[in-house]
Amino acid sequence: MVKELEEIEKLKNMHRTRMVAAVKSGDITKMEDAHKSVHLDGFKESLSSEIENLEIALKRRYLQKRLKGTLNVAVQFLQNLDLIRLRRAVQEITTAGFLRELGLDLEQAQGIISKLERLKLIKKSVMDLTASHIAEIKSYTAPPVQIHKLLMSLLIVLGEDPDVVRDWFEIQVILVRTGRNSLKRRVQEYTGEQLTVATAKRAAKLLSDIDKREINGISKAAKVFYLWTSAVVDDRLSSDIYLQ
């Protein structure tokens, strides 16, 4: 009888040590195995305090993993991200006390929120453009070089063939499209998922040749299109750097 009690105590101590080590490691699999094992051996009552600590730690790791996943998705699909969902994730991180574990990710998420809010405002500015604003750009027979480069960068971001939009006449044709193919509609429905790094870099090269102050002075539409294209290209290239 004494020997049996000693064996039970020894097994109990083994489970206690295993649970403490699993919590310290932060490894979800180790914590799940320790939790399952201690219940199978019937120590639910005698090790209730240790089990409670293990369950709390496990819940924190589950939440941490889920929030980490949310942040990763945010970076990969920035244009199509639900801003409310990301704000909620950031709030959960703060409330759950993960500032130390997810500090860098939290900083990244807050940066993404700022970018999304800025993109939202810029996209609204595009939607507020009138037909006359766009017609002003289309009316150029021989546009200023910077206007042509701006429209080229905008349109290749939207998926147009770079070789086609070298021709100003082809750009004029695109500018008069209506309905789902209209420029404003395409910007409104843009998600960014199809924008490759190579295309973003090509658009960035065109934008680098543009004097922002000069563009601002040419027309309202040019200013708004420059802001939107620059923001989209910057976000795509920034996301690529983060994911490397």
Number of C-alpha atoms within 10 A of each C-alpha: 6 7 8 9 10 11 12 14 12 12 15 18 13 13 22 19 13 19 25 17 16 22 20 12 11 14 14 18 11 17 24 15 13 23 22 11 15 20 14 10 12 11 17 15 9 10 16 11 12 17 22 13 13 22 17 13 19 22 12 17 18 13 17 19 13 13 22 17 11 17 20 18 14 22 20 17 15 22 21 15 18 13 18 9 12 20 15 12 20 23 13 15 22 15 10 12 13 18 15 10 11 17 13 11 17 22 13 17 21 16 11 22 21 13 18 20 12 15 19 16 13 19 19 15 17 22 15 13 15 11 12 10 14 18 14 14 20 18 10 14 10 10 13 11 10 19 20 20 22 23 25 26 28 24 21 20 25 19 12 15 12 16 9 13 20 14 12 19 15 11 18 18 10 17 20 14 12 11 9 11 13 14 20 22 14 15 21 15 11 17 16 19 12 11 17 15 15 10 19 21 16 17 25 19 13 17 22 12 12 16 10 15 9 13 20 15 10 15 15 18 23 22 19 21 22 22 19 22 26 19 16 23 25 17 21 23 16 13 19 14 9 11 9 5
